[in-house]
Amino acid sequence: MSTISKLNYFKLAFLSKPKCDRLVYKKIAKNRYQSIVEVGIQNLARTQNILRIAETFGLSGQIKYTGIDLFDGRPDSQPSLPLKMVHQSLKPLGAKIQLAPGDALQALNRIANSHLRTDLIIVSPDTDLEAMEQAWFYVPRMLHANSTVLIRSPKDPLGPFQTVGRLEIERKADFESSQRRIVQAA
């Protein structure tokens, strides 16, 4: 198990760079999330910090983390992130780790039904926007009444995370569902 000291938590939550990640760290500590899904691992160090904070403030040994990313299939414009290396880096942190290769649509299609009652979903700005728009269809089934969904706009990759409310998620999912019906009817 890997936890952090109060001083290290303070540094992450109030002084870390990029500033946009601070909200994520604070929410994890405050809400004691046990199940976390990260769509697009933008920064492996951030993911490690997320898991350390979750282990420190949550029920140690009961944290479940799922990372969705293209991993070995990332385009040349993104930093390399081999699946095996990510797994080796995260495994010692004490959480139950699942890595789901693919874009948001492919991966959420595969895992949504096995990730019911997810506490936190983080959508990184380097996530393929078109795939994520279609993937919203799968998100509502993963949530419970106190779930949090955080997203950063690809238009402002260093901007703050925004909390996406349940009604907005339902609207996005319903829109995608209606688009699928239109395509099927054609």
Secondary structure, DSSP 8 states (H G I E B T S, - for coil): -----HHHHHHHHHH-SSGGGHHHHHHHHHHT-SEEEEES---HHHHHHHHHHHHHHS-TT--EEEEEE-GGG--TTS----HHHHHHHHGGGSSEEEEEES-HHHHHHHHGGG-TTEEEEEE-TTS-HHHHHHHGGGSGGGEEEEEEEEE--TTSTTS--EE--HHHHHHHHHHHHHHHHHHHH-
